[in-house]
Amino acid sequence: MAKKATDREIDCRVNSVYNLLINGNSKTQVVQYCADNYGVKLRMAENYIARARTEKTGTSDAIP
């Protein structure tokens, strides 16, 4: 079984995802980045994307 990420690692990942999104990367590109760099699957990458959208902007609709 894979090692669970710490809260600090998750925060860093969410920040990276946020930066990718504001720089215009598509969801597909962000998911691929997460898979390549963090070894996570689609669902976890989607969780990071959702968290980046809500934590950084206060709403899930602010970032495409």
Secondary structure by P-SEA (a helix, b strand, c coil): ccccccaaaaaaaaaaaaaaaaacccaaaaaaaaaacccccaaaaaaaaaaaaccccccccccc
